[in-house]
Amino acid sequence: MSNPLLIVWRKELRDALRDKRSVMAAMSYAFFGPLLMAVAFFVLISQLTDESDVGINIEGAEHAPAFIAHLQRQGIVEREKPWPDGQQPIVLAISENWADNIAKAKPIEVTLTADFSAQKQRTDINRVERAVQSYSNQLTYIRLQMRGIDPGIMNAIDLVKQDTATKGSRAALLMGSVLVFMLLSVFFSGMNVAIDISAGERERNSLELLLSQPLTAQQLVWGKALAASCFAIFGGILSVVLIPFIFSFLPLHNIGISIALGWQSILLIIALLFPLALFATALQLFVSFRAKSFKEAQTYISFLLMLPMLAVFGVEFSRVKHQALYYLPITGQHQALLDIIKGEALQWLPMALSAVATVALSALLLMLIGRMLRSEKVVFGL
């Protein structure tokens, strides 16, 4: 006689595969999430490495020909085309008493007018500021030398930077936010299936029929959880495979970053996602069975998805470094992924304990769901 758990698993998995919405949901986030991030990074890299001339409006250029020549060498030129609609002009105004202040060694007023909150012009504004500052430094050095003062006296400390960062550690700075998609893909990919086999079946009045079969509530719950976990891990595997492939087309070498994940690293990342897929499914099933309707379950799970996002993004952007993070669910997998990307030595014991803690918490949630199904209020959504 077949195991009732496997029968439920095959039944739920077959029903879910028939639903095209569930299959598309499992694929869409895992595919389009990294793709959108890759497009965003491509635009960012293009802006950071853009060596084309920056066209701005220059007022009073006739007062400072040497300064204008310096700006041109730095790629800052007089704009010839009109500014696009909705874009504020960048204007550099040179004081008419430039020559007098140069002769008297007085500060010279140069006004930069621009919308400093405009993200599209941020790079251009920074280039103008750096060009003006570099010319100011040149004038300062010349003035000191004319007075017989060594310009080096202005540098009390000569800081020598020796960068020991590897391409992998630089990649971790960029990929930290991208790795979030690997973790969240297991939460999003199995979400529709988890709601449908819990709150959905209850609304279709098929849940009580399943409970009337010769199987325990725990077998029913575990069968459903394994079916939804298959979709969750499928989304995770898809994102793990697609992210290195998509990002290989980005010109990351222009900013000194290299992302090269071997098959061993990819398989290890997939192994890290298995406990997380079970945990995501158990958490979603628990919330769905607590809800009284399908729409209510969707609403609750939408808020529930904020928890892993806040946990991962909070650790990533606050730069919290604590050993306890390696032992917790979600953050433990996130820290292990960062170590893999950096090429650092893996902390196998914390990684294993994090996986065990994740599976244990998942089992606890599934056990609670099994007990919940003994109540008529939960079964009938009362």
Number of C-alpha atoms within 10 A of each C-alpha: 3 6 10 16 20 17 14 22 23 16 14 21 21 12 15 21 13 11 11 10 13 22 19 12 18 28 22 16 23 29 20 13 18 23 17 11 18 19 14 12 17 17 12 13 17 14 15 13 12 12 10 8 16 20 19 21 20 18 16 16 18 13 15 16 11 12 17 19 14 16 21 15 12 18 17 23 19 19 16 9 8 8 14 8 6 6 12 14 17 22 18 20 16 21 17 17 12 18 13 11 14 14 8 8 12 10 10 16 13 15 12 17 14 17 14 13 8 12 10 11 17 14 17 19 22 12 17 22 12 13 19 19 12 15 15 15 11 10 14 13 16 15 15 15 12 9 8 9 13 12 13 11 9 10 8 7 8 7 7 6 6 6 6 7 10 14 18 22 21 17 22 23 15 14 20 19 15 16 21 19 23 27 29 26 32 32 31 26 31 31 27 24 33 32 26 23 24 27 29 21 17 21 16 10 13 14 19 15 10 15 15 10 11 8 14 14 22 17 19 22 25 22 22 26 30 22 27 33 29 22 31 32 26 23 29 33 22 20 28 25 18 17 23 16 14 15 21 14 10 17 16 17 11 12 13 12 18 21 21 16 16 10 10 9 15 16 15 14 21 20 14 23 25 21 24 27 32 29 28 31 32 30 22 30 29 23 22 28 24 20 22 18 20 18 14 15 24 20 13 15 24 14 9 15 17 11 11 18 16 11 14 23 16 13 17 18 10 9 9 10 11 8 11 11 19 23 21 20 23 25 22 24 27 26 23 24 24 20 17 20 23 20 18 12 9 14 12 11 11 19 20 16 16 26 24 16 18 25 20 14 18 22 16 14 20 25 17 15 24 19 14 17 20 12 12 11 12 18 23 16 15 10
